[in-house]
Amino acid sequence: MSEHKTFYITTPIYYPSDKLHIGHSYTTVACDALARFKRMQGYDVMFLTGTDEHGQKIQDKAADAGVTPKEYVDKIVATVKDLWKLLDVSYDRFIRTTDDYHMESCQKIFTKLYEQGDIYKGEYIGHYCKPCESFWTDSQLVDGKCPDCGREVYDAHEEAYFFKTSKYADRLLKLYEENPQFIQPESRKNEMIAFIKQGLQDTCVSRTSVKWGIPVPFDPKHTMYVWVDALSNYISALGYGNETYHDYDKFWPADLHMVGKEILRFHTILWPAMLMALDLPLPKRVFGHGWLLMNGGKMSKSVGNVVDPVILCDRYGVDAIRYFLLREIPFGNDGMFTNEALINRINSDLANDLGNLLSRTVAMCEKYFGGTVHNVAGTETIDAELETMVNELTAKVTADMDDLTIPQALMEIFAVIQRANKYIDETAPWALAKDEANKQCLESVLYHLCEALRVCGILLNAYLPTTAPKMMEQLGLDASALDLTKTTYGAQQTYTVHKGEALFPRIDVAKEIAHLKEEDEKRKAAAAAANKAKEEAEKKAATPAEESTVDFTHEEEIDFDTFCKVELRVAEVRACENLKESKKLLHLTVFDGERERCILSGIAKWFKPEDLIGKKLGIVCNLAPRPMLKGKYVSEGMIFAADTADGGCSIAFYGDDTPVGSRIH
């Protein structure tokens, strides 16, 4: 056991452009299992997660939604925290890159790097991928598209600050060589080495075209490029560069950064280079796990193959989903999510193996011994075999967790559970119960089963935090029994069991698959409809605007009888006031593209002058001037409006991009 040792683990900070899906949950649940296991070992754990809230994509999403970027991310972040609560994620700190203390830290880091010459001003000319928030050179593109996500890039040309990443190329290669555990899995390290050796470019670290971000303190027309902002969270959350927290000296360097493989490059090249420049210790390990795939591809809302973890948890239970994610996916590689795999894993491992073992054991203890069994030594080879498996289990699971082979750790636990089920068949307690002479042997068998369940329950607490206490309760123990120091066979001398509900009810596979396929089809249809609407909107937006061809030749003056020849144009209201002489009329001064003109309009009952000033509206501009109010005013046209159903008045206003003087057809 560890005394006063610390363990600092981080998830990536998630981009709140939309609700998170099961792939995000996979990363966070894996980190949670590691954090829980380290706490069980006696470590003082700091488990950090959070959200990366700046950048162009958020800025655009908020504009589309008609809200501010902060309002947009606030709503999404609330759903993220709700999801982690639902999934029983035991994070210690949640950072948002819009937090004041984080922004303060980032500005200090940026300034320090600039003042010591590691950041310089230049000009960026290249390509930009909005979804990945990444800049690329011509040589880095794959078939003219982003090499990470395969989507379209657009040309970028703007003044920017750059970080001298190239300066640290040799130190990075030396880091990888001297610290083989720094990048995991091993295959991903080779990718990073190749990336550096092809010629490491300096990194663009500011934008002038994106305003939603942290301002560069000494040049506020620039905002920090999202990756410098985001990566700094790992130390700002501990209090580096701010006074909000004071945990930096205790927890840094991080023991483990857990990230998706698509952002490994930023965490193993840019981030350590930044830390080298700041003369700070480097994280001990960065693990780039694979993707959770569905139908052979990465989950995407636009494809309609996004799996909502909330729906799954509501239907199958939180621990069932946690178990599937941790057990089914080969850690470090891509894994496949299918409905069939989920249901089969729940039925086979959780319902048949674990749930069945507990219910059978408790039922037999109650039936044959009134619920109470004591430690009776076994005399058979199979007794010793089960005892040995139980005693060796903790060391095996610990080694697997240290190696980040989480599925293997669960396989070890379930190997004991499966062996215990086989042990029941081999010993046949129901047969032993028929002869009073076998009572001691029968009690030994049931005690062996209780001990196997207890030790497995303790270890499962890191992965199934709701199920493990339920197991202890049925074994007649309380939460204090979930103690990693008590995982040797025989540590609990007596059991008084209490039968409870089935841990994981068995699922009707055929019926459930049919239901889930129907739901999948609905999601795909909804996604297809949304994509079609989006494509039509983008096509319309991409249509080049026609050049202004405002025609200022006029029709002959007309009176009311010949109104059918009216000339309509867009005009801007430059001044508007109420008239003392009339409660009905407003006096408007409008600019029609050529000149200002006066129009008197009977809309004072429904509009105030401040409602109209600066607005663009339609006017009749070839109406003969009409003296009004005994000749004191001359109205040089009319605005056009519509009566509303409630007896009111409605005016059609034109957007700011409509040229003044445009003909209305």
N, C-alpha and C positions, 0 to 999 in steps of 0.2 A: 504494500500500500504506500501511497505517496503522502507526505506531510508537507503542507504549505507550498505545494507545487501548483503552478498555474498552467492553464491551457486556454489559448485564444484561437477561436475558430470563427470564420466569416463565410457567409453566403455572398454571391454577387448581390449588388443592390439592383433591384429590379426596375425596369423602365415602365412607369405607369401610364402608358399610352392607351391601355385597355385592361380589362379584368385579366388576372393571371389564370393560366390553365394548368393541367395536370403535370406538364413538363417542368414548370416552375416549382410546383409542389414537390416533385421528385428531388430536386436539389436541396430544398429546405428541410424536408423530412430526413434525408441522409445526414445533413449536418446536425439535426436535432438528435438523431440516434447516437452520433459520435459524442455530442456534448453531454447527453444524459449518461452515457457509459463512463465518460471521464469523471463526471460528478460522483458516480457510484464508486469509482476508484479512489475518491478522496481529493481530486483536483479542485482547485478554485478556478471555475470556468467563466470565461467571458464569451458569450455567443452573440455575435452581431449580425443583424440583417437590416434591410432598409430599402429605400427607393431612390433612384437616380432621376431627378425631376426636371432637369434643364434640357435645352436643345431645340433644334428646329422642328422635329417631329411633334413635340408637345406644343410648341408655338402654333403650328399649323392646325393640329387637332382642336386646340382651344378656339382658334378663330372660326373653324368650321362649326363648332358647337355654340358660338356666340357668347363665350364667357372668357374671363381672363385665364391665363395659364395656371395661376395659383388656384383659382376656383376649380379648374378642370382636374388638376392633380389631387387636390384635397378630396374630391369625391372618389377617385380611384384608390388612393391610399387607404381610405376607410375600408374599402372592400378587401384590400390586401391584409390589413390587420385582422379583419373578421375571418379571413380564410386561415391565417396562421392560428388564430384562437380555436377555430373548428378542428384543425388538424393536430391540435395539442402540441404546438411548437413552443418550446420553452426558451425562447430567445431572452437574453439579458438586456439588450439595448437595441432600439430601432432608430436608425438615423435617416433623416431626410436631407437631401442636398439643398433644400430651401431653408433648413434650420440656420438661424443667425450665427450660431457658434461655428458651424461648418463653413459658412461663407467667410467668416473672419479668418479661420485657419487657412483656407485656400488663398485668400488675398495675401497673407503673410508668406506663404510658400512661394507663390508666383513672384512676389517682389524680391524675395531672397535670391531666387534663381536668376532673376533678371539682373540684380545688382552685382552678382558674382560672375556674370557673363555666360551663364548656361542657357539663358533665353535672350533672343535678339529679334529685332523687327525686320521683316522682309515682305515679300509678296508671294502669295500662293497662286500658282497656275497649275491646274490639274483637274481631277474629277472627284466628285463627292457622292457618296451613297447615303441618302437620308435615313433609310431604315437602320443601317448599321452605325450611323454617325461617323463614317470613316472617309478619309481622303485617300486617293489612289493615283499613282502615276500611270502613264500609258502602258508601261511594261508589266505592271501588276494586274491589269484587267484581264479577265478571261472571256474571250469572245466579245470584248467591248463592254462587259458587265462586271459588277462587283464580284471579286473572287470569293468572298465569304458567303453571300446570300444569293448570288446569281441574278440580282435585279438590276434595273437600269440605273445608270449614274448620270449626273449632269455636270457640265463644265463649270468650274469654279475659278474665279479670278478676283482676288481681293487682297488688300493689305492684311498682314497677319504677323503674329509673333510665333517664333519657332523655338522648340527645345532641342538642344544639341545631342540628340540621341546617338548620332554617329560617333560622337566622342567616346562613348562607353561600349562600343562594339567589342573590343578586345577584353574588357573587364567582364562583360556578360558571358563570353565564351569561356573565360577562365572560371567564372562562377559555376557554370554547368559542369565543367570538367572536375572541379574540386568538390562539388556538392551534388553527387548523382541523384540524391533524393529530392532536389529542389523542384524539378518538373516531373510530374507523374500524370499518366502512365509514361513509360520509357519511350514509346513510339512518338509521343507528342514532342519530346525533347529534340528528337532528330529533325522535326519540322521547324522548330525554332532556330536550331543551328543553321539549317539550310537558308532560312529567311535572312539571318544576319550575314551569312557569307556571300549572298548574292549582292550585297551592298546596302548597308543600313542607312536609310535616309533620316534627316532631321524631321521632327514631328511638329506639325502645325498645332499650336496650342491656343489660338484665339480666333474669333470671328468678328467681323464688323457688320455682316449682313443678318446676323441673328441676335436679337435683343434679349431673348429669354435666357438669361444665364447670369453668372457672377461677373460684375464689371471688373476689368483690370484696373486696380486702384490708381495707377499713375497715368492711365490712358483710357478713360471711361467710355470712349466710343467703341472699344473692344470688349467683348465678353469672352470669358475663358471657354476654350473648346472643351466639350463635355467630358473627354476622358481624363484630363488633368483634374477637373472638378470631381469626377466620380471616384477615381483611384485614391484621392487624398482622404476619402471617408474613413479608410481603415485606421488612420492615425488621428484624424480630427475627432472621431468618436471616442477616443481615449483621452482627449484633452490636449493633444499637440497643437500649439498655436492658439489656444483659447483657455479661458478660465472656467468653463462650464463643467468639465470633468477633469479628474486628476488621476487617471489610471494608466497613463502612457508608460511610466517607469515600471509599473507592476506587470503589464501584459505584453508590451512590445518587446521583441518581434513576434508577429503572429506565428502560431504553430501550423496553421493550415488555412489557406485561401481555397475555398471550393468554388469552381467556376465552370461554366459550360465551355466546351471545346472551341466554340466560335469566338470567345473573348480571351482565350489563353494567351494570345500574342501580346495583348496589352498588359496582361498581368505578369508576364515573364520577360518582357523586353522593356516596355516603356516604364512600368512601375518600378522595377529594380534600378533602372537607370536614373529615375527621379530620386530614389532613395540614396543612391550613390552620390548624386550631386548634392543632396542635403546632408551627406555624411551621417546617415542613419543606418541602423542595422536592417538587414534584409529578412523577409519572411522565411520560415524554415522550409515550407513546402507549398507548392501550388498544384492542385489536382484539377485537371481538365476532363470532366466526365463527358460521356456521349449524350446523344439526343434520345428522347423518348419518341419513337416513330409510330405513325399510324398509317396503315395502308401503304407502307413502304416509303413514306415521306415524312418530313418534319411537320409537326403540327402547325397549322396556319388557319387563322380565322377566315381568310379569303377562300380557302379550299373547302372549308366546312368540316374539317376533321379535328377541330379543337375539342378536347374532352374537359368538361367542367367538373372539377373535383368536388364542388359543393353538392352537385346532383348525385355523384357516386357515394359520397359520405352519407348523405341522407338515405340512400337506398340500401347500402350494405354495411354501414358502420365505419367509423373513422379508423379503427385499428385494422380492419380488413384491407382498407385502401393503403394504409401505411405499410402493412406487411407485403402486399403485392408489389409496391414500388421498390421496397428494399430487397425483396427476395427474387423477383422475376428478372430484374435488369442486371446483366453482367456489368459490374461497376467499372467504369472507364471506357466501355464500348457503347455503341448505340443499342437500344433495346426496343422491342416491339410491343405496343399496346394493342391488345385485341380483347373484345368482350369475352370470347371463349377462354382466353388465358386467365383473365381475371376470375371468372366464375369457377373454372377448374381448380385454380390455386386456392380459392376460398373453400371449396368443397373438400379437396383432397387433404390439404395441410391443416387448415384451421378447424373445419367441421369434423372430418373423419379422424384425423390423427390427434390433434390437441384436445378438441372439445369432447370427443368420444372417450379418450383416455381419462380425462377428469371426471366425466359423468359416471363412467363404469366404476372407477376407483371409489368415488364417494358412495355410490349406491351399494357396493359390496361391503364397504366399511360399516355402513348403517345396518345392512341386512344381517351380517354375520357377527358384528361386535357392538351393536348399538351405537355406532358412530365413533367409538374411541379405540385406537390401536396404539401399541407401544413398540419400542425398539426391540425386536427379537432377531437375533443373529441368523443369517442364512447359512445353510450347510451345503448347498448345491453349487456346481460350477457356474450355472447361469446367474445365481445370486451374486457371485463375485464379479462376474462379467459386467453386470449392470452397475454394481458399486464402483468398479474401475472407470466405466464410462462417465459416471456422475462426477467422480473426483477429478478426472482429467478435463472436464468440459470447460471450466473457467479459464484455464491456461490457453486452450485452443481458441476460445472466443476472443480473449484478450489479444492474442497474436494476430488474429484476423482483423480486429478493429485497428490495431496499430498499423497493419499493412493496407488498411482501407478496403479490404475485401469483405464488405458487409454481407453480401449474399452468402459467402462461405461461412460466416459466423452463424447465420441463421440455419444453414444446412447442418452445422455441428449440433446446434440445439435440437433441431428436429430429428437428427439421427438418434438422440437419446429418447425422444418421445416415441419414435417409431420402434425402437428397441424395447421400450416399456410395453407398448401394445403387443409386441410379439411375445414378451415375457408372460403376459396374461394368458395367451393361447398355450404357451409351453407348460405353465404351472397349473392351469385349469382350476382356479379357485373354487368354482361351483362343484367340482368333483371332490376337492379336499374337504369341503364343508359337509359332505355326507357322512364323514366319519369323525367322531369326537377326538379320536387319537391324533388326528392331523391338525388340531386346532392351533398348536404353536407354529406349525409350518405355514398354516393359512395366514396367521397374523404377521408372520415374517414377510410373506408375499405382499400383503397389502401395505405393510410399512415400507417395503422397498419401492412400491409404486408411489406412495405419498412423498417419499424423499426425492424420487426422480422428478415428480411434478413440482415440488418446492424449489429445487435448484434451478430447474428450467424456468420457472416463474420469475425467480430473481433476475436471471439473465435476460429474459424477455422484457423486463421492465424498461429497458432502454429503447425497445422497438415498439412495444405494444403497451403504452403507459396506462391505458384504461383496463385492458384485459388482465395484466399481471396482478393488480390488487384484487380483482374478482376471483382469480385463482386462489390467492391466499385466503380470502374470506371463506371459500368453500372448503379449504383445508383446515379451517378453524383458527387461522392466524390473522394478525392485523398488518397494517402497512409497514410497521417496524421490522417485519420479517424480511422485507425486500432489502437485504443487507449482503453486499458482495463478500464480506468477510466470513459469511456463514454458508458457503457453497460446498463444503465438504460433506460427504455422506455421513449421516449419524449426528449432525449438529442439532437437529430437532428430535427430541426423545419421544414425544407423545403427540398424537393428533386426535382432535375431536372435530370431526368433519360436519359440514352443514350443506345439504344439497341445495343448489341454486338453479337459476335458469341456464339453458344451454348457452355456451359462450358464443357459438357461431352456428345458427340454424342452417341446415342444409338447403341448398337452392335447387329448384326444379330447372335443370339446365335448358331443356328444349323451350320451355315457356319463357324463360328469362332471355334467352338469345333472340327469340322472335320479338320480344318487347324492345330490346336494345337496338335491333336492326331497324325497327320502325322509327325509333327516336333518331338514329343516325341519318336515315333518309330525310327526316324533317329538317335536321340541321343542315344537311347538304343542299336541300332545296332552298332554305332560307338564305344560305350563303350565296348560291347561284343567283337568286333574285337580287341580293344586295350588290353583288359584283356587277350584274347587268346595269343596275341603276347607277352605280359608280362609274362604269365605263361610259355610259351615255352622258353623264355629267362632265366627265373629263374630256370627252370628245367635243362637247359643246364649248367647254372652257378653252380647249386648245385651238378652236377655229379662229384664225387670225381676224382681228377686228378690222372692219373696213375703214379706210382713211376718211378723214372728215371731208365731206363734199357739201358743206353748207352753202345753199343757194339763196342769196339775198335779193333776187329779183322778186317783185311783188305783184300780186293780183290787183286789179282795180278796186277802189274803195267800194264797199257794199253796205246796204242797209239791212234791216231785219228781214225784209221780204226776200232778199236774195242770199240768205245765210248759207245756202247750200254750197256756195263758192268760198266759204270761209277758209282763211289761211291760219293754220295752227303751228305754233313753234314753242320750243322750250325756252323759258325765261327764268332768271334768277331774281329772287326778291332781295333788294338791297336795303330797303327801308319800309317800315309799315307803322301806321299810327291810327289811333281812334280819332274820330271827328266829333267836335263839340256840337256840330250842327245836326248830327244823325247818330242814333244808337244802333242803327242797322248796318251802316257802311264802314268799311275799313279803307284807308287811303294807302295804297301800295305803290312804291317806286320799284319798277322792275327793269332789268337789263335784258334786252332781247337778242344780244349778239352784235347789234349795230349801235344802239343808243338806249338811253334810259327813257322810260315813259311812265306816265301816271295812270293808274287804273283804280277806279272806285268799285268795290265789290260788297254786296250785301251779305257778308258772312260773319259779321261781328258777333252774332249770337253764339257761334260755335268755335271761333278761333280767336286767340289773343295775338297781338302783334309779334310777341316773342316766339310764337309757334311757327311763324312763317319766315322770319328774317333768316337769310342764308339758304333757304330751300329753293329747289328747282321745280317749277310747275308748268302746266300748259296754258298758253294764252291764245286768244283770238287777236291777231296783230294787224289785220287789215280792215277792222271795223272802223267806220267813220267816227272821228272824235265826237263825243257827246257832252255838251255842257250840262252840268248837274248842280243841284243846290243853288238855283237861281243864278247860274252862270259863274259862281265863285270858283268852281273846279271844272276841268275838262278831263273826262275819262277817255283814254286812248287805247281802248281794247277791253277785253273781258278775260277773266280766268275761267276755266271750265271745271265744273264740279258735278257731283251727283247727289241726288236726294237719297237718304238712307231710310230703311224700313220704319225707324222710330221717329221720323219727322226731322231728322238732323241733316247734316251735310258732310260729305266726304270729298276730299281732294286727292287726286293721284299725284304723288311726288315722284320725281325722277332721281336716280342715283347720281353720286358725285362724278362718275365717269361719263355722264351724258353731256355732250358739248352744248353750251348755251347757243341758242339760235337754230338748233336742229329742227328740221321739219317733222311734224307729227302726222302720221298717215293713218 
